[in-house]
Amino acid sequence: MSINIPKNSDFSIHNIPFGIFSTKNTMPRVGVAIGEHIIDLSALANIYNFNFDNSVFKQSTLNSFIALGKSVTNKVRTDIQAWLKDDNSILNKHPKLFIKQADAKMHLPVKITDYTDFYSSIEHATNVGKMFRDPENALLPNWRHLPVGYHGRASSIRVSGTDFHRPKGQTLNANSSQPVFGASQKIDFELEMGFITNKNTAIGDTVTIDNAEDCIFGMVLLNDWSARDIQKWEYVPLGPFLGKNFITHISPWVVTLEALEYFRVQGPKQTPKVLPYLEYKGQKNYDISLSVTLTPQHNQEQVICNSNFKYMYWNMAQQLAHHTVNGCNISVGDLYGSGTISGKDKNSFGSMLELAWAGTKPLKINDGSERIFINDNDTITLRGYAEKDDIRVGFGEVSAKLLPTK
């Protein structure tokens, strides 16, 4: 079977991301994306004997598959790439293995056992510090010494396309000393990426900077929705809680680190010098173009942000090394958010908080309206791809609509 792959497809032969899909009257199972199609690995396993437990492809999450380790998962990916190029391969002899993405429903790709969100963009952290603290000392004293993070809520993570209702909670109005209860008036998106681990470690074990990437299966787009007014009132002294845990969205396809190898770049210079356990060699950042669009109800989509993952001050290897330096164990399926990704240019700011500068510079929308935060029935869509020398590896999108409060 000859598969047509559109020129600008996120899912080129260089990619081969893994995900969980279902079709009408069928159970969720493992597949890979290629162009506008999905290769059904569960069906493939019925006619081809992989050299491991083939039942992992019939499960409703990727956890068992990615737990087999990179020697297995990488070979599956490279075998599929080779078969797609071979007119006499098993894939080309069985066209029923290919299912149109338009005919499939995507599901959360992994059972997320735990979720940590970092705060690793120096531009974002500086912007927030300028808005709410001392502009001359925007970063807190620890920020340049360690990847700041917090423990998020795994149970409320959903796959792209899951719309949600405006959350309610306590807020403190300006010039008031008593909080009130009601719907949040300051719902914000946060442009992030996430990575997923493929190993279990024991309490007391650490993941070193040198072997961190061996523990990372792949990456997704992530929207860390925030209720800024709830967050502002509650975050002292223990940090984010109800302002963050009502929902987080990720994209359905997990792009392997190996697919992104060609797009490695050097990260920002870190000053002062980090402690030895965070020192790394080589290129640990990735050149991934990112965008955010806002679509008002009954109106056209509008790009409101263009950013890049290469801006991150703290890289994934440092984040995982720091996360486990105290002996914290990790699990297969753990999700780690990068933190909001902002660049130096105002059009690259990865949240409405920054784009509208805490409400002082409303964002102009093409339909004539303005935004300082997200309105009911607005849809926010994050997209990302890496491209170099006609090689493109993309993530698809993560999209959701904010519905009125229940």
C-alpha positions in Angstrom: 0.0 0.0 0.0 1.4 3.4 -1.0 0.8 6.0 1.8 0.5 9.6 0.8 2.2 11.8 3.3 1.4 15.5 2.9 4.5 17.7 2.5 4.0 19.5 5.8 2.7 16.6 7.8 3.7 16.5 11.4 3.7 12.7 11.1 6.4 12.1 8.5 8.4 8.9 8.2 11.1 10.6 10.3 8.6 10.8 13.2 6.6 7.6 13.9 5.0 8.7 17.2 3.0 6.3 19.4 -0.5 6.7 20.8 -3.7 5.0 21.8 -6.7 5.0 19.4 -10.0 3.3 18.9 -12.5 3.1 16.0 -16.2 2.4 16.0 -17.1 -0.6 18.1 -13.5 -1.4 18.9 -11.4 -1.1 22.0 -8.6 1.4 22.5 -5.2 0.0 21.4 -1.7 1.0 20.3 -0.9 2.6 17.0 1.6 4.9 15.3 0.9 7.9 13.2 2.1 8.2 9.6 0.7 11.0 7.5 -3.1 11.1 7.7 -3.2 7.4 8.8 -2.6 5.2 11.9 -0.9 1.9 11.7 -2.8 -0.5 13.9 0.0 -2.3 15.9 -2.5 -4.5 17.6 -3.6 -5.9 14.2 0.0 -6.0 13.0 0.9 -8.2 16.0 -1.8 -10.7 14.9 0.2 -11.4 11.7 3.7 -10.6 12.8 5.5 -12.0 15.8 7.5 -9.3 17.5 10.3 -10.6 19.7 8.5 -9.7 22.9 5.1 -10.0 24.5 2.9 -8.8 21.6 -0.1 -8.3 24.0 1.4 -4.9 24.9 -0.1 -3.5 21.7 -3.6 -4.6 22.7 -3.7 -2.6 25.8 -5.4 0.8 26.4 -2.2 2.6 27.5 1.4 2.7 26.3 2.8 1.9 29.8 3.5 -1.8 29.2 5.1 -1.1 25.9 7.4 1.7 26.9 8.4 -0.3 30.0 10.1 -2.8 27.7 12.9 -0.2 27.3 14.4 1.7 24.5 16.1 -1.3 22.9 12.7 -2.6 22.2 10.7 0.6 21.5 13.4 2.1 19.3 13.6 -1.1 17.2 9.8 -1.1 16.7 10.0 2.5 15.4 13.0 1.8 13.1 11.4 -1.4 11.8 8.2 0.5 10.9 10.3 3.1 9.1 12.1 0.4 7.1 8.8 -1.4 6.3 7.2 1.8 5.0 10.1 2.1 2.5 9.8 -1.5 1.3 7.2 -2.3 -1.3 7.4 -6.0 -0.3 7.1 -5.4 3.5 4.4 -6.8 5.7 2.9 -3.3 5.9 2.5 -2.9 2.2 1.0 -6.4 1.9 -1.7 -5.6 4.4 -3.5 -2.3 3.6 -6.1 -3.0 6.3 -3.4 -2.2 8.9 -3.8 1.5 7.9 -6.7 3.4 9.4 -7.5 7.0 8.6 -6.9 9.3 11.5 -10.2 11.0 10.7 -12.0 7.7 11.5 -10.3 7.2 14.8 -10.8 8.5 18.3 -7.7 9.4 20.3 -7.2 8.6 24.0 -4.8 9.5 26.8 -1.6 7.8 25.6 -0.4 6.6 29.1 -1.8 5.9 32.5 -0.2 8.9 34.2 1.0 7.7 37.6 2.3 11.0 38.8 2.7 14.6 37.5 5.3 17.2 38.2 5.2 20.7 36.6 8.4 22.8 36.4 9.0 26.5 36.1 12.0 26.5 33.8 11.7 29.4 31.3 13.8 32.3 32.5 11.8 34.7 30.3 8.5 33.6 31.8 9.8 33.6 35.4 11.2 37.1 34.8 8.0 38.4 33.4 6.0 37.1 36.3 8.5 38.5 38.7 8.4 41.9 37.1 4.6 42.0 37.3 4.1 40.9 40.9 7.4 41.5 42.6 10.4 43.8 42.2 11.2 44.5 38.5 14.8 44.9 39.4 15.0 41.6 41.2 12.4 39.6 39.3 13.9 36.1 39.9 13.8 34.6 43.3 17.2 33.7 44.8 17.0 30.0 44.1 15.8 30.2 40.5 19.2 30.1 38.7 20.4 27.3 41.0 17.8 24.6 40.5 14.8 23.7 38.4 11.8 24.9 40.4 8.7 22.6 40.3 5.6 21.5 42.1 3.6 18.3 42.4 0.5 18.5 40.1 -2.7 16.4 39.9 -2.4 13.4 37.7 -6.1 12.5 37.9 -7.3 15.6 36.0 -5.0 15.3 33.0 -7.0 14.8 29.8 -6.3 14.3 26.1 -6.8 17.0 23.5 -10.4 17.7 22.6 -11.8 17.3 26.1 -13.7 20.5 26.7 -14.1 21.7 30.3 -16.1 24.1 32.5 -14.9 27.3 34.0 -13.8 26.3 37.6 -15.0 27.9 40.8 -13.1 28.7 44.0 -12.1 31.4 46.5 -10.7 34.7 45.2 -9.8 38.0 46.9 -11.1 41.0 45.1 -9.0 44.2 44.9 -9.3 46.5 47.9 -11.0 43.7 49.9 -9.8 41.8 53.0 -12.4 39.0 52.8 -12.4 36.3 50.1 -15.5 35.5 48.0 -16.6 32.3 46.3 -17.5 32.0 42.6 -16.4 31.3 39.1 -12.8 32.2 38.3 -12.6 35.3 36.1 -9.0 34.8 35.1 -8.7 31.5 33.2 -5.3 31.3 31.4 -3.5 28.9 29.2 0.1 27.9 29.6 2.2 26.8 26.6 4.2 23.9 27.7 5.8 20.6 26.6 5.8 17.5 28.7 8.0 14.4 28.8 7.1 10.8 29.9 9.4 8.4 31.7 9.8 4.8 30.8 11.4 3.3 34.0 10.6 2.5 37.6 13.1 3.3 40.2 13.2 2.6 43.9 13.0 5.1 46.7 16.6 6.2 47.4 17.7 5.8 43.8 18.8 8.8 41.7 18.7 9.5 38.0 22.0 11.1 37.0 22.4 13.8 34.4 24.2 11.3 32.2 21.5 8.6 32.2 18.4 10.9 32.4 17.6 10.7 28.7 17.6 6.9 28.8 14.6 7.3 31.2 12.6 9.5 28.9 10.5 7.8 26.3 9.1 10.8 24.6 7.4 14.1 24.6 3.9 15.7 24.2 2.4 19.2 24.0 0.9 20.3 27.3 -1.5 23.0 28.3 -1.3 23.7 32.0 -4.6 25.6 32.4 -4.5 28.1 35.3 -7.1 30.1 37.3 -5.0 33.1 38.0 -7.3 34.7 40.6 -7.7 31.5 42.6 -4.0 30.9 42.3 -3.1 34.3 43.5 -5.1 34.0 46.7 -4.1 30.5 47.6 -0.5 30.0 46.6 1.2 31.4 49.7 2.8 29.6 51.4 2.7 26.2 49.7 2.2 27.1 46.0 -0.3 26.0 43.3 -3.4 24.0 44.3 -7.0 24.6 43.1 -5.8 27.2 40.6 -4.0 24.5 38.7 -5.5 21.1 39.4 -8.9 21.4 37.7 -7.6 20.3 34.3 -4.4 19.8 32.2 -4.4 18.8 28.6 -1.8 16.9 26.6 -1.6 15.9 22.9 -2.4 12.3 22.0 0.8 11.3 20.1 4.0 10.7 22.0 7.0 11.8 19.9 10.1 9.8 20.9 13.4 11.5 21.9 15.0 9.6 19.1 12.8 11.3 16.5 14.0 14.6 17.8 17.7 13.8 17.8 18.3 15.8 14.6 16.9 19.0 16.2 19.2 19.2 19.3 20.6 22.7 20.0 22.7 24.3 22.7 20.6 25.8 25.5 21.1 29.2 27.1 24.2 29.8 29.1 23.6 29.1 32.8 25.0 31.6 35.2 26.1 31.2 37.9 27.7 27.8 37.4 25.3 25.1 38.5 26.2 22.5 41.1 28.0 19.4 39.9 24.9 17.1 39.8 23.3 19.5 37.3 26.3 19.9 35.1 25.8 18.4 31.6 27.7 18.0 28.4 26.5 18.3 24.8 23.3 19.7 23.4 20.3 19.1 25.6 17.8 21.6 24.2 15.6 21.0 21.2 14.6 23.4 18.4 10.8 22.9 18.4 8.6 25.7 17.0 5.5 26.3 19.0 2.3 28.3 18.5 -0.9 29.1 20.3 -4.2 30.0 18.6 -7.4 31.4 20.1 -10.7 30.7 18.4 -13.8 32.6 19.7 -17.1 30.9 19.3 -18.5 31.3 15.7 -15.2 33.1 14.6 -11.9 32.3 13.0 -8.8 31.0 14.6 -6.1 33.6 15.4 -2.5 33.0 16.2 -1.7 34.8 19.5 1.8 33.3 20.3 4.8 31.9 18.5 7.5 30.5 20.7 10.2 27.8 20.8 11.2 25.0 23.2 14.9 25.9 22.7 14.4 28.9 25.0 14.2 26.7 28.1 16.8 27.6 30.7 16.6 24.3 32.5 16.6 21.2 30.2 14.8 17.9 30.7 17.9 16.0 31.8 18.5 18.6 34.5 14.8 18.5 35.6 14.8 14.7 36.0 18.2 14.7 37.7 17.1 17.3 40.2 13.7 15.6 40.7 15.4 12.4 41.9 18.5 13.8 43.6 16.9 13.3 47.0 16.0 9.7 46.3 12.5 10.3 44.9 11.4 7.3 42.9 9.9 7.6 39.4 7.5 5.3 37.5 6.7 4.3 34.0 4.1 6.8 32.7 5.1 9.7 34.9 4.5 13.1 33.2 6.7 16.1 33.7 5.7 19.6 32.4 8.3 22.0 31.2 6.7 25.1 32.7 5.4 27.9 30.5 7.6 28.5 27.5 8.2 32.2 26.7 10.8 34.0 24.6 12.2 37.5 24.7 9.8 38.9 22.2 6.3 39.9 23.4 4.7 37.8 20.7 6.5 34.7 22.1 5.0 35.0 25.6 3.4 31.6 26.5 0.4 32.8 28.6 -2.4 35.4 28.5 -1.0 36.7 31.8 2.1 37.8 29.8 0.5 38.6 26.5 -2.0 41.0 28.1 0.6 41.9 30.8 -1.7 41.2 33.8 -4.6 42.9 32.1 -2.9 46.2 31.4 -2.5 45.6 27.6 -5.6 43.8 26.3 -5.0 41.5 23.3 -6.8 42.6 20.2 -8.9 39.8 18.6 -9.8 39.8 14.9 -13.6 39.9 15.6 -13.1 43.3 17.2 -13.2 42.0 20.8 -10.3 42.1 23.3 -8.9 39.5 25.8 -7.1 39.8 29.0 -7.9 36.2 29.9 -9.9 33.4 28.2 -13.6 33.9 27.6 -16.3 31.3 27.8 -16.5 29.3 24.6 -13.0 30.3 23.5 -11.0 27.4 22.1 -7.2 27.4 22.7 -5.0 25.2 20.5 -1.3 24.5 20.9 0.8 23.2 18.0 4.4 22.2 17.7 6.9 20.9 15.2 10.6 20.7 14.5 11.9 21.2 11.0 15.4 21.2 9.4 16.7 20.4 6.0 13.2 19.2 4.8 12.9 16.9 7.7 9.8 17.6 9.8 8.7 16.0 13.0 5.6 17.3 14.6 3.3 16.8 17.6 -0.1 17.5 16.1 -2.1 19.7 18.5 -3.7 19.9 21.9 -6.9 21.8 21.8 -9.9 22.4 24.2 -12.8 24.8 24.6 -13.6 26.6 27.9 -17.3 26.1 28.7 -19.4 28.2 31.1 -19.4 27.3 34.7 -21.7 24.4 35.7 
